[in-house]
Amino acid sequence: MSEPSPPTALDRIDRALARIEVAAALRDTSRARLIARHAALRSRMAEAIAALDAVLEREQN
């Protein structure tokens, strides 16, 4: 049986590009998840501030 030939430069480049594409896809997913979490946190903070404003308004009147 003959040994498989070593990978060519083009093979190595193709494998490197595949790894880069996977990493980029994971990064996009991670970024999208972070953006969604930030939006949810911002919404919850706005609700909390509105509730505090209501309490302060009641106390002042």
C-alpha positions in Angstrom: 0.0 0.0 0.0 1.3 3.4 -0.8 1.3 6.2 1.8 -1.1 9.1 1.1 0.7 12.1 -0.3 1.3 15.0 2.1 -1.1 17.8 1.9 -0.3 20.4 -0.6 -0.2 24.1 0.2 -3.7 24.5 -1.4 -5.0 21.7 0.9 -3.6 23.5 3.9 -5.1 26.8 2.8 -8.5 25.2 2.2 -8.4 23.7 5.7 -7.3 27.0 7.2 -10.2 28.8 5.4 -12.6 26.3 6.7 -11.4 26.9 10.3 -11.6 30.6 9.8 -15.2 30.3 8.5 -16.2 28.3 11.5 -14.6 30.8 13.9 -16.3 33.7 12.1 -19.7 32.0 12.3 -19.3 31.4 16.0 -18.2 34.9 16.5 -21.3 36.2 14.7 -23.5 34.0 16.8 -21.8 35.2 20.0 -22.1 38.8 18.9 -25.8 38.4 18.1 -26.4 36.7 21.5 -24.6 39.6 23.3 -26.7 42.2 21.4 -29.9 40.4 22.4 -28.8 40.2 26.0 -27.9 43.9 26.0 -31.3 44.8 24.6 -33.0 42.7 27.3 -31.0 44.3 30.0 -31.6 47.8 28.7 -35.4 47.1 28.7 -35.3 45.7 32.2 -33.3 48.7 33.4 -35.8 51.1 31.8 -38.6 49.3 33.6 -36.8 49.5 36.9 -36.1 53.2 36.5 -39.7 53.9 35.6 -40.8 52.0 38.7 -38.4 54.0 40.8 -39.7 57.2 39.2 -43.3 56.2 40.1 -42.3 55.6 43.7 -40.5 58.9 44.0 -43.5 60.7 42.4 -45.9 59.1 44.9 -43.6 60.1 47.8 -43.4 63.7 46.7 -47.1 64.1 46.4 
